[in-house]
Amino acid sequence: MRVEVMQYYGLTQALSQTGYYETEHHQQLIKDIKGAVMQGRLIAVCGVVGSGKTVTLRRLQQILKRKTACPSPNRFQ
């Protein structure tokens, strides 16, 4: 059935392999949440089912992992 749906909508790539689309609002939201997290503040993300809470937090997690990744093995020496 998945193949038929993809053909019907003209999709060439599986949805699990697609990228993350960000509007200016999404970018500002991520920036605000990231700032709160970096300050050690407690945050709560709430919204209706399907509003993108989990996707937003996963995206934030990716950004924070990149930001805190060690650029070299001697970073803390």
Secondary structure, 3 states (H helix, E strand, C coil): CHHHHHHHHCCCCCHHHCCCCCCHHHHHHHHHHHHHHHCCCCCCCCCCCCCCHHHHHHHHHHHHHHHHCCCCCCCCC
